[in-house]
Structures are given as C-alpha cells and as structure tokens.
C-alpha cells in the first residue's frame, strides 16, 4: 500500500503525463486487449491430423485442395487481423 506522500507523488506524475502526452495517458487508462484465440495454430494442427486421413481416403487429389483451402483460410485470418490491428 502506498503512503499518503507516495499517492500524492503518483497523482502528480499522472497529471504531468496527461498534460505532456494525452494519447499515452488515454491508452494507459483503457484496459489492455486480450490476445485472440490461437486460430492459426489450431488450423495447422487440424491440417496435420487430417492430411494423412485424406491421403488414405482420396489420395493427393483430396489432400492438395484441402491444403490450399487451409492456406487460404490462414491468409484470410492474417489479413483480417492486420486490417483490424489485432495482434497475431
């Protein structure tokens, strides 16, 4: 717990920060954004697991389109996150 003198100093630092850099002060006040669910690693693991299964059922004719769709999904997710400034 802070002493009354330390609290006063802290408030003074906060006031100066708000006056010097209001954008930084506003960012410090807002809660931090949580990292999104790890969709890309989950898709990669899913592709790793399903590739041999698809190979057994349909051969390369089934695996290649599935991997292409997986790559397109990952690219789409990365582009969407970049556009909305969500951390990867």
N, C-alpha and C positions, 0 to 999 in steps of 0.2 A: 504494500500500500504506500502511496506517495504521501509525504508530509505536506502540510499546507503551503510551505515555501516552494516545494518541488512542483506542486499543482499550479501555483501561480506562474512559475517559470515555464511550465509546459504550455499553459494558456497563452502566455506572451509569445512563445515560439510559434504556436499555431496562428496567432493573429498576424505576426510578421510574415509567415509563409503565405497566408491568404492574401496579404497585401502585395507581396513580391511576385507570387506565381499562382493566380487564382485557378488556372486549369489543373495544376498539380494538386492543389488543395481539394478541388472538386473530385478528382479521381481518387484521392485518398479517403474521401468521405463515403464514396459508393462501395458497396460490397464487391469483393473480387469475383470474377466469373469462374465458375467451376469448369474443369476440363470436361469435354464431351465424352460420351461413351466411346470406347475404342472400336469403332465400326470397322475400320480398315484391317486391324489385326484379326478380328473375328472373321471377316470375309476371306482373308488369306488362309486361315486355318480351315475354314469350310472348303475352300478350293483344294487345299492339300488333302483333305479327307475324301472329298468326292471325286477327285481326279482318277484314282485307281478304280473306284466303283464304276465310273462312267467308261473307263477303258475296258473293263470286263464286259459291260453291257453293250456298248456301241462302238468300241474301238476309237481310233483317232478322230473319226467323223463326229463323235459325240464330245470328245474332250476339247478339241480346238475351239469350237463355237462357245462352249461353256467358259473356257479361259478368256476368250475375247470379251464375253459379257461381264465376267468378273473384273477384267481390266478396265472396261468402260465404266462400271459401277464405281470402282475406286477412283478413277479420274474424275468422274462427276462429283463425288463426295469432296475430293480435294479442291476442285474448282468452286464448289458451293461454299465450303468453309473459307476459302481465300476471299471470295466476294463479300461474305458477311463477317470477315475478320475474326473467325473462330480459330483458336489455337489447335494445331494438329497434335 
